Amino acid sequence: MTDGTLRPLRADARRNREKILTAAVRIFTTEGLDAHLEHIAKEAGVGSATLYRNFPTREALIEAVYRNEVAHLCNAAPALLSQKPPAEALRAWTRLFLDYVTAKYGMIDALRAITATGSNPYGHSREMIQAAITSLMDACTAAGAIRTDIQPTDIGAALEGIALTSAGAEYRQQAERLLDLTLDGLTVRP
C-alpha cells in the first residue's frame, strides 16, 4: 500500500458490503432514511461493527447505496441484452429504471444534504445512465426494432419526466403505462 492505492476487499468483506447495501435499500425504502443503522446491520446478517467499518456515517451509507443502485441499473443493460431481444431488453431495463428512481426518490432529501456538504453522490451517474440507454437503443436500432430519428437523450428525458411525475410506489402502474406509451412510440411499424 505504499503506492497510495487501496487493497481490494476480501471476498467475504465484499459479500458483507453488498449485503449491507441491499438491506439498506430495502430498509430505507420501507422505513425512511431515519431507520436505525443497527436494524440494517441485523437485516444484512452482519454486526454493527461491520456496518460502521464499511460506512462510518449514515451519509456515507446513503451515498454508497445511491452509487450502488446506479451501478446495478447500468450493469443490467449488457446483461439484459445478452438474455433478451433488444426491444425486450430495453423494455425490461426501463422497469429497472423505475425501481432505481423509486429508491432514489426515498433518499432525495438525504442526497441533497450530502451535496450541501460538498460531496457529490451523483458523480457520473447521469453519464453512466445515458451510456446504458445508448447501448440499449443502439442494439434496438441495429435490430430494426425502433425508429432512428429518436436520440438516446430524448429517451433519457422521457424517462426522467415519467420519474418526476410517477416516482412514488403508489404511482407504479401509471409509470408503467407511461413507459409503455413511450416505448410504443419508438417502435418501428411495418
N, C-alpha and C positions, 0 to 999 in steps of 0.2 A: 504494500500500500504506500510505498514511498513515492509513486508517481502521481498521487492525488486522486486516483480512481477508487471507486467503491468496489468491494468484493461482491460477486454475485451471491444472492441468497441461497442457502442450502435448500434442497427440495422440500424438506419439512417446514422450513420457515416460509417458503413461497406458498405452500399449501395453507398454512395458518393465515398468512396475509390475505390470500384470496377468500378464505372462509370468513374472515372479519369483514372484508369489503362486501361480500354477498349478504351477510347478515345485516350489515349497516344499511344497505339499500332497503332491505325488507322492513327493518325496524323504523328507519327514518320515514319511509313511505306510509307506514301504518300509524306510527305514534308521534311523528313530527321530530323536528331537529333537537328538541329538548329531551329526547329519550335518554335514559341513563346508559352511559357507556358500558357499565357492568352488565346490563341486560344484553347489549350487543355481544360482549365477550361470551356470556353464557350461551346465547343463541348460536354463536360460532363454534362453541365447544372448546374454547381456549380460556386461559386465565386472564384476569385483568392486567397482570404484569405484561403478558404477551401483547395485549392490545396497546397498552401505553408504550411499550418498547417500539412498536411499529408506528404508532400515531400518538405522539406526546400530548397533543391538544385536540379538542373537539374540532377546531378549524382544520387541522392537518388531516383528520379523518374525513371530514366533509369534502375537502379539496381532492383527496385521494379517491373517494367514492365517485365524484364527478368525473375525474380524469379516467377512472376505470370504466365507467359507463360509456364514455366517448370511445375508448379503445375497443370495448366489446362491440359497440354498434358498427364501428368502421371495419373491424376484423370480420364481421359477419358477411360483408359484401362478397369477398372472394369465396368464402365457404358456401354461401348460397348459390353463387354462380357455378360452383363445381357440383352441386347437387340437383339443381333445377334448371329448366329452360330459362333464358334471360328474363322474359317478361314475368314469369312466376317468381324469379329471384328478386326482381325489382319490387313486385307487389309484397312479397314476404318482408323485404327489408324495410318498406315503409311502415309496416306494423311494428317492427322493432324500433323504428324511429319514434313512433307514438309511445312505446314503453320508456324509451330514453327521455322524451320530453316530460312524461308524467313524473318520472323520478326527479328530473331537473326542476320541475315546477315546485315540487315539495321542498327543494333546497334553495330556492331562489333568494330568499332573504339572507340566508347564511352565505351564499356565494357573493352577494352584494357586499356584505360585511367584510368578507375576506378580501375582496377587491379594494375596499376602502382602506385596508391596512397596507396597500402597496403590492400585495401579491396578485398574480394573475392566474386564477384557476382555469380560465378559458384557453390560455396559451394559443395553441394552434388548432383548437377544436373545430373552428369554422372551416379551415382549410382541409382538415382531415375528413370532415363530413362531406365537404364538396368533392373531394377526391373519390370517396366511396360512391357518391351519386354519379359522378362522371364515369367510373368504371362500370357501373350497372347500366347506365344509358348507352355507353359505347357498345357493350355486349348486345343490348336490345337493338341498337341501330344496325350492327353487323348482322343480326339475325333477321332484319327487316320487320321487326315487331313494333317499332314506334316511328313516329314522324321524325323527320330530320331537321325540321325548322324550329325545334324547341331546344333551348340550351340547358345544360345541367344547372346553371344558376337560376333559370326560370323554375325548374322543379324544386330547387332549394328554397326559393322564395315562396312557392306554393306550400311546401311542407311547413315552413315557418309560420305562414299565415294560418294554416289549419291548426298548428300547435298553439298559436296565440288565442284562437277562439275556442279551442276544444281541449285544453291541456289537462283539465281535471279528469279523474277516473270516471266521474259521473257523466262525462261527455264522450266516452269512448265510442259508443255506437255512432254518434253523429260524426266524430272524427273519421271513423272507418268509412262511412258513406261519402264523406268529402274526399277521402283518399281515392275511393273507387271512381268517383266522378272525375277527379284529376287524372288518374291513370287511364280511364276510358277515353279521355280526351287526347291522350298521347298515342293511342293505338292506331295502327295503320288499318284502314278499312279496305277490304277487297273491292 
